[in-house]
Amino acid sequence: MDLEVVDARNPTAATGEDAIVELRRYRLHREARDRLIDLFDRAFVEPQEEVGMRVIGQFRDLDDPDSFVWLRGFADMATRAEALAAFYGGPVWAAHRDQANGTMINSDNVLLLRPAQPGDGFPPAVHPRAAIGQEVGAPGLIVATICSLAPQKEDAFASFFKDKVRPQLEKAGARIFASFVTERSPNTFPRLPVREGETVFVWFSGFADLAAYDHHLAALAASEAWVRTVDPEFEQWIWRPREISRLVPTARSSLRA
């Protein structure tokens, strides 16, 4: 009998998903977002992947015109350190860093995450990435929901989400792409700070468009199970209101609804 060998350092290896994901949200100067997106999509996607990371998706925040949001993944924390050192110490970043940094007020709003359970991360390829300048169809809407939890409660909340929350969300029309909890390993690349000392649960859902998302919210509001049971229990887990970001993929984002 053939036995499957799973790397203990990366329990998600068998699923092909990234064991480590960064959720990065940049505060930008006014009217600088399109300039950064153009530079990012043109110059920063393939060079990052060539040194060992995966650019999962990049987005415009519908509710914040001065915010750029993106996701990248790594096989493990050691690979993260090596890949980031290679990229930020390499010629592509050296050539474009002044232009990129010139669009930003800050870039430190970063959550370091791991899949909530094996199989809960983003699949190896969500959609083929468009070529530079290629015309693409409607990208849909990605909704990121961040829940702040009490310390050490993320695994218990992940079970609650899987058993009670996710079925109600999907019944109301959401497509759940992935869910994550805080990765507690020390930051292996201190040159890029991350938010530390927090416990979060994050999930990403997809909708065809804003109308479909509004229909989803209306369906939840009309659901007796959601209103009377699941949502009140949900509120008992979190210590501040959920952060909800409505994100529109850029032309070259691999993650699209």
N, C-alpha and C positions, 0 to 999 in steps of 0.2 A: 504494500500500500504506500502511495506517495503521501508524504506529510508536508503540509504547507509551513514554511518557516517565516515567522513574522519578526522583524527587527524590533527588539525591545525598546530601542530609542525612538522608534517611530511606529506606534501601534496602528496607524492609519495606512501603512505602506501597502498592505494587501488590497486596499480599496483604490489606490492610485491617487488619492486626494492629498493636498498639502497638509502637513502636520502643524505648520505654523502659518498664520495669516496676520498681516498688518492691515488694520483699517485706519487710513490716513485722511485727515481732514485739514485742509490748509485755509488759513485766513489770508485773503488777497487784497491788494490795493483796488480801489474802485475802478471798475471797467477793465480789469486786467485778466479776467478769467479766460476769455477767448484766446488771448495771446498765449497764455500758459498751455491751454489745451492744444492749440496748434503746434506748439513746440513739443509738447509731451508726445502727442500722437505721431509726430513726424520723426522725432529724434531719440526718444527714450524707451520705447517699447522693446524692440528687438535687442538693443544692446544690453538691457537688463537681463533678458532671458538667456542671452548668450553666455552670461557669467554664472548662471545657476539659480535664478529665481523665476517666478511666473507672474506676469502682470495679468491679474484676473479681470479687472474692470476699472474704468475711470468714468466719472460722472459730473454733470451739472446738478447742483442742488436747486430744486424748483423754488424753495422758500428762502434762499439766501444767494443773491446774485454775486456775492463776493466770496464764495466758498467753492473749492475744488476738492472732490472726494475720490479716493481711489483705493484699490485693494491689490496687494501682492502676496504671493505665497512662497513657502520654502519647505524643503524636505524635513529639516530639523534645525535646531538652534545653531549647531556648528556650521551647517551649510549656509545659514543666514549670515553669520559673521564673515565667512569667506566670500560670499557673493557680494555683499555690501562693500567690503573692502576693495574688491576688484572693480566694482562699478564706480564708486566715489573716489577711488584712486586712479581711475583710468582716463583715457583721452576724451571720451564722449562727454563726461561730466565736466572735465576741465574746459572743454570748448564752449559749453552752453550754460555753465552754472551761474554766471553773472546775469545772463538774460532770465533764467528761471528764478533765481533768488530776487531779482528786481521786481517780480510780480507779487511777492509774498510779504505779508506782515509777520506771520509766524507759521511754522510747520511742525509744531510740537504736540498737536492734538492727535495722538496716535495710540490706538489700542492694540496690544499684542494678544493674539487669540489662538486657541486650538479648537478643533471640532468638539462639540459637546459630547458626542459619542462617535466611535468609528462608523464611518458611513454618513456622517452629518456634514462633512465639508463639501466644498464645491467639487464637482466632478472634474476629471482631467481636462476636458474641453467642453465648455458650455455651448459656444457657437464658434464657427471659423471666424478668424479676425479679418476684417476688411483690409485690403491693400491701401496704401497711402493714396488719397484722392479718389478712391472708389465710391461710387454712389451706393448708399444703403437704404433699406426700407425703414419703416417706423421702428424705433428701437424699443418701444414699450416703456414701462415704468418699473424701477426697482425700489422697493421700500425697505429701508434699514430700520430696525427697531432695537434700541439699546435699553436694557433693564439693569438698573443698579440694585445690587443685592447686599444683604448682610454678609460679612466675611465667612468664607468657607461654605456657603450655601449653594454654590453654582451647580454641583452635581445633583443635589436633591431637586433643584429647580429644573434642571434638564430633564429629569424623569417626569416631573409635573407637566412640563411643556409637551413632551412626547405623548403622554397618556391623555391629557385633557385639553391643552390649548391647541396644539397643531390640528387635531381632528376637526375642531370647530372652525379654525381659520380656513382649512381646505374645503370644508362643507360650504363655507361662505364665498368660495371662489378664488382663494389665494393659491398660488403655486409657491411652495416653500423650497427655495434653492439650497439653503444651508443654515446651520445654527452653530454657535460658538460660545465658549466660555473663556474667561481670563487665562492666559498662559503665565504661570508664575515664575518661570525661569528668569535668572538675571539677564538683563539686556546685554547681549553679546556684541553689540556695536554701539558703545556709549556716545559716539559722535552724533548719532541720531536718537534723541531722547524719546521715551515712551511714557505714557501715563502709568504710574506705579501706585501700589497700595489700594487699588480698587478691585471690586468683584463685580463682574458684569456678565450678562447673558445677552447675546446678540443674534437676531435672525434676519434673514434676507428673503423677501417674498417678491414675486413678479406678477405684473398685470399688463394686459394688452395696452391700456392707456389710462388716463385719468378717470374717464367715465367708468371703466371697469373697477377701478379702485374705489370710487364713490359707491358703486353698487355693492361692493364687498362690505364697506362700512355700514351701509344700510341693512344688508343681510344680517350682520352681527347684531345691530341694534334691534332687529326684529326677532332674534333668536332667544327664546325663553331660556334655553340651556346656557347660553352665553351670558345673558343679562342677570339671571337669578343665581347661577352657580359658578361658572368658570371665571368670569371677570371679577366678582367680589373676592374669590380666592386668590386670583392673580394679584390684586391690590395688596393683599396681606404679605406677599413676598417682597415687594419692592419698597424702597425707602424714599424715592422721589419719583415724580412723573416720568413715564416712559419718554425717551427721546426718539422721535420719529422723523426720518429724513426721506423725502420723496426725491428720488434720483433718476435723472434721464441719462442713459448711456451716451458717451461720445461716439463719433463715427467708427472709431477703431476699438471700442470696448468689446472684449470677448463675452463678457456677461451682459446679456440682453434678455428681455422678457419674451 
